[in-house]
Amino acid sequence: MERLPDFISLNGPDNVGKTTHLDRLAARRQVFQALGAVHEHDPEPWTRAAAGDYARWWFETSTTVELTEMLLVGHAKRAAAREPGRTGLLDRGLPMLLAVATATCVVKDGLTVGEAFKTVTDIAGSRATASETSVLLLASFDAERSYAITSAREGRPWTGIYLAYQKTLHAVLLHQAGHGTYAAVVDCENRSLDDVHSDVLDHLGLTPLTDGSPR
């Protein structure tokens, strides 16, 4: 019998396929509970932040402490929504939230990736989700190539500080991967959706469905 963790998170840059693979996992069995993203479980501060110039708030007026705490509070409320006996599926788990805060800190405060990562992890302290198995999906193991692939899927160019943030986020994710932050890292470059999903299932210790499909 498969032993499942309390939480499974899929992580990675925008447009890498996190939502698609989470939807496939959620359809596998009733024990999986889709919990979505952090802002869905703590909407009030995010709605307030988005009421004005959201990008300016994110990259200029908010502090690293404020942003990191908002991400962590939403994460804790999302974790609390897990029903007993079920495995919560997370769109961006704790490691990814720390990566987001780190990349933002780099572009906003002018720190190196290492300095920003230490700043954010010091803010987070020992807070963590119990038994979270985190899988990182990468468009490529090369940061520039990964950015090029995912930005092309956006359909419109990223500009200004958001472009710098996206490029930095890819570098932060590779930094984390190199330090063993994630339970598994899946290379998605030049691979079909089914092949990538098969890898995700394998890393999670899940078997394909009886018809052989890796849905």
Contacts in CASP RR format, 6 or more apart in sequence:
PFRMAT RR
TARGET T0000
AUTHOR 0000-0000-0000
METHOD contacts of the structure
MODEL  1
MERLPDFISLNGPDNVGKTTHLDRLAARRQVFQALGAVHEHDPEPWTRAA
AGDYARWWFETSTTVELTEMLLVGHAKRAAAREPGRTGLLDRGLPMLLAV
ATATCVVKDGLTVGEAFKTVTDIAGSRATASETSVLLLASFDAERSYAIT
SAREGRPWTGIYLAYQKTLHAVLLHQAGHGTYAAVVDCENRSLDDVHSDV
LDHLGLTPLTDGSPR
2 205 0 8 1.000
2 206 0 8 1.000
2 207 0 8 1.000
4 31 0 8 1.000
4 87 0 8 1.000
5 87 0 8 1.000
5 131 0 8 1.000
5 132 0 8 1.000
5 133 0 8 1.000
6 82 0 8 1.000
6 87 0 8 1.000
6 88 0 8 1.000
6 129 0 8 1.000
6 130 0 8 1.000
6 131 0 8 1.000
6 132 0 8 1.000
7 35 0 8 1.000
7 79 0 8 1.000
7 82 0 8 1.000
7 87 0 8 1.000
7 88 0 8 1.000
7 89 0 8 1.000
7 90 0 8 1.000
7 93 0 8 1.000
7 129 0 8 1.000
7 130 0 8 1.000
7 131 0 8 1.000
7 132 0 8 1.000
7 133 0 8 1.000
8 25 0 8 1.000
8 32 0 8 1.000
8 87 0 8 1.000
8 88 0 8 1.000
8 89 0 8 1.000
8 90 0 8 1.000
8 132 0 8 1.000
8 133 0 8 1.000
8 134 0 8 1.000
8 135 0 8 1.000
8 204 0 8 1.000
9 89 0 8 1.000
9 90 0 8 1.000
9 91 0 8 1.000
9 92 0 8 1.000
9 93 0 8 1.000
9 94 0 8 1.000
9 95 0 8 1.000
9 96 0 8 1.000
9 132 0 8 1.000
9 133 0 8 1.000
9 134 0 8 1.000
9 135 0 8 1.000
10 17 0 8 1.000
10 18 0 8 1.000
10 21 0 8 1.000
10 22 0 8 1.000
10 89 0 8 1.000
10 90 0 8 1.000
10 91 0 8 1.000
10 92 0 8 1.000
10 135 0 8 1.000
10 137 0 8 1.000
10 200 0 8 1.000
11 18 0 8 1.000
11 92 0 8 1.000
11 93 0 8 1.000
11 95 0 8 1.000
11 96 0 8 1.000
11 99 0 8 1.000
11 134 0 8 1.000
11 135 0 8 1.000
11 136 0 8 1.000
11 137 0 8 1.000
11 173 0 8 1.000
11 182 0 8 1.000
12 18 0 8 1.000
12 92 0 8 1.000
12 96 0 8 1.000
12 136 0 8 1.000
12 137 0 8 1.000
12 138 0 8 1.000
12 173 0 8 1.000
13 138 0 8 1.000
13 139 0 8 1.000
13 146 0 8 1.000
13 147 0 8 1.000
13 150 0 8 1.000
13 166 0 8 1.000
13 169 0 8 1.000
13 170 0 8 1.000
13 173 0 8 1.000
14 150 0 8 1.000
14 154 0 8 1.000
14 166 0 8 1.000
15 139 0 8 1.000
15 150 0 8 1.000
15 151 0 8 1.000
15 153 0 8 1.000
15 154 0 8 1.000
16 137 0 8 1.000
16 138 0 8 1.000
16 139 0 8 1.000
16 150 0 8 1.000
16 188 0 8 1.000
17 137 0 8 1.000
17 188 0 8 1.000
18 91 0 8 1.000
18 92 0 8 1.000
18 137 0 8 1.000
19 91 0 8 1.000
20 193 0 8 1.000
21 137 0 8 1.000
21 196 0 8 1.000
21 197 0 8 1.000
21 200 0 8 1.000
22 34 0 8 1.000
22 36 0 8 1.000
22 89 0 8 1.000
22 91 0 8 1.000
23 34 0 8 1.000
24 197 0 8 1.000
24 215 0 8 1.000
25 32 0 8 1.000
25 89 0 8 1.000
25 200 0 8 1.000
26 32 0 8 1.000
26 33 0 8 1.000
26 34 0 8 1.000
26 89 0 8 1.000
27 215 0 8 1.000
28 206 0 8 1.000
28 209 0 8 1.000
28 215 0 8 1.000
31 85 0 8 1.000
31 86 0 8 1.000
31 87 0 8 1.000
32 86 0 8 1.000
32 87 0 8 1.000
32 88 0 8 1.000
32 89 0 8 1.000
33 82 0 8 1.000
33 83 0 8 1.000
33 86 0 8 1.000
33 87 0 8 1.000
33 88 0 8 1.000
33 89 0 8 1.000
34 88 0 8 1.000
34 89 0 8 1.000
35 41 0 8 1.000
35 78 0 8 1.000
35 79 0 8 1.000
35 81 0 8 1.000
35 82 0 8 1.000
35 88 0 8 1.000
35 89 0 8 1.000
35 90 0 8 1.000
35 91 0 8 1.000
36 78 0 8 1.000
36 89 0 8 1.000
36 90 0 8 1.000
36 91 0 8 1.000
37 78 0 8 1.000
37 91 0 8 1.000
37 92 0 8 1.000
38 71 0 8 1.000
38 74 0 8 1.000
38 75 0 8 1.000
38 77 0 8 1.000
38 78 0 8 1.000
38 92 0 8 1.000
38 97 0 8 1.000
39 46 0 8 1.000
39 74 0 8 1.000
40 78 0 8 1.000
41 74 0 8 1.000
41 77 0 8 1.000
41 78 0 8 1.000
41 81 0 8 1.000
42 70 0 8 1.000
42 73 0 8 1.000
42 74 0 8 1.000
42 77 0 8 1.000
42 78 0 8 1.000
45 70 0 8 1.000
45 73 0 8 1.000
46 70 0 8 1.000
49 57 0 8 1.000
49 58 0 8 1.000
49 62 0 8 1.000
49 70 0 8 1.000
50 57 0 8 1.000
55 161 0 8 1.000
55 162 0 8 1.000
58 67 0 8 1.000
58 104 0 8 1.000
59 104 0 8 1.000
59 107 0 8 1.000
59 108 0 8 1.000
59 161 0 8 1.000
59 162 0 8 1.000
59 165 0 8 1.000
60 108 0 8 1.000
64 101 0 8 1.000
64 104 0 8 1.000
64 105 0 8 1.000
64 108 0 8 1.000
64 109 0 8 1.000
64 116 0 8 1.000
64 119 0 8 1.000
64 120 0 8 1.000
64 123 0 8 1.000
65 123 0 8 1.000
67 101 0 8 1.000
67 104 0 8 1.000
68 98 0 8 1.000
68 101 0 8 1.000
68 120 0 8 1.000
68 123 0 8 1.000
68 124 0 8 1.000
69 123 0 8 1.000
71 97 0 8 1.000
71 100 0 8 1.000
71 101 0 8 1.000
72 97 0 8 1.000
72 124 0 8 1.000
72 127 0 8 1.000
75 93 0 8 1.000
75 94 0 8 1.000
75 97 0 8 1.000
75 129 0 8 1.000
76 127 0 8 1.000
78 90 0 8 1.000
79 129 0 8 1.000
79 130 0 8 1.000
82 88 0 8 1.000
90 129 0 8 1.000
90 132 0 8 1.000
92 100 0 8 1.000
93 129 0 8 1.000
93 132 0 8 1.000
93 134 0 8 1.000
94 127 0 8 1.000
94 128 0 8 1.000
94 129 0 8 1.000
94 132 0 8 1.000
94 134 0 8 1.000
95 134 0 8 1.000
95 136 0 8 1.000
95 176 0 8 1.000
95 181 0 8 1.000
95 182 0 8 1.000
96 134 0 8 1.000
96 136 0 8 1.000
96 173 0 8 1.000
98 117 0 8 1.000
98 120 0 8 1.000
98 121 0 8 1.000
98 124 0 8 1.000
99 169 0 8 1.000
99 172 0 8 1.000
99 173 0 8 1.000
99 176 0 8 1.000
100 169 0 8 1.000
101 120 0 8 1.000
101 123 0 8 1.000
102 113 0 8 1.000
102 116 0 8 1.000
102 117 0 8 1.000
102 119 0 8 1.000
102 120 0 8 1.000
102 172 0 8 1.000
103 116 0 8 1.000
103 165 0 8 1.000
103 168 0 8 1.000
103 169 0 8 1.000
103 171 0 8 1.000
103 172 0 8 1.000
104 165 0 8 1.000
105 111 0 8 1.000
105 116 0 8 1.000
105 119 0 8 1.000
105 120 0 8 1.000
106 112 0 8 1.000
106 113 0 8 1.000
106 116 0 8 1.000
106 168 0 8 1.000
106 172 0 8 1.000
107 161 0 8 1.000
107 164 0 8 1.000
107 165 0 8 1.000
107 168 0 8 1.000
109 116 0 8 1.000
109 119 0 8 1.000
110 116 0 8 1.000
111 119 0 8 1.000
113 168 0 8 1.000
113 171 0 8 1.000
113 172 0 8 1.000
113 175 0 8 1.000
114 175 0 8 1.000
116 172 0 8 1.000
117 172 0 8 1.000
117 175 0 8 1.000
133 183 0 8 1.000
133 204 0 8 1.000
134 181 0 8 1.000
134 182 0 8 1.000
134 183 0 8 1.000
135 182 0 8 1.000
135 183 0 8 1.000
135 184 0 8 1.000
135 185 0 8 1.000
135 186 0 8 1.000
135 200 0 8 1.000
135 203 0 8 1.000
135 204 0 8 1.000
136 173 0 8 1.000
136 176 0 8 1.000
136 177 0 8 1.000
136 181 0 8 1.000
136 182 0 8 1.000
136 184 0 8 1.000
136 185 0 8 1.000
136 186 0 8 1.000
137 186 0 8 1.000
137 188 0 8 1.000
137 196 0 8 1.000
137 200 0 8 1.000
138 146 0 8 1.000
138 173 0 8 1.000
138 174 0 8 1.000
138 177 0 8 1.000
138 185 0 8 1.000
138 186 0 8 1.000
138 187 0 8 1.000
138 188 0 8 1.000
138 189 0 8 1.000
139 145 0 8 1.000
139 146 0 8 1.000
139 149 0 8 1.000
139 150 0 8 1.000
139 188 0 8 1.000
139 189 0 8 1.000
140 146 0 8 1.000
140 149 0 8 1.000
140 187 0 8 1.000
140 188 0 8 1.000
140 189 0 8 1.000
141 174 0 8 1.000
141 187 0 8 1.000
141 189 0 8 1.000
143 167 0 8 1.000
143 170 0 8 1.000
143 171 0 8 1.000
143 174 0 8 1.000
144 167 0 8 1.000
144 170 0 8 1.000
145 189 0 8 1.000
146 170 0 8 1.000
146 174 0 8 1.000
147 166 0 8 1.000
147 167 0 8 1.000
147 170 0 8 1.000
149 189 0 8 1.000
150 166 0 8 1.000
150 170 0 8 1.000
151 157 0 8 1.000
151 158 0 8 1.000
151 166 0 8 1.000
157 163 0 8 1.000
158 166 0 8 1.000
176 182 0 8 1.000
177 185 0 8 1.000
183 203 0 8 1.000
184 203 0 8 1.000
184 204 0 8 1.000
186 196 0 8 1.000
186 199 0 8 1.000
186 200 0 8 1.000
186 203 0 8 1.000
188 196 0 8 1.000
194 213 0 8 1.000
194 214 0 8 1.000
197 214 0 8 1.000
197 215 0 8 1.000
198 208 0 8 1.000
198 214 0 8 1.000
201 207 0 8 1.000
201 208 0 8 1.000
201 214 0 8 1.000
208 214 0 8 1.000
209 215 0 8 1.000
END
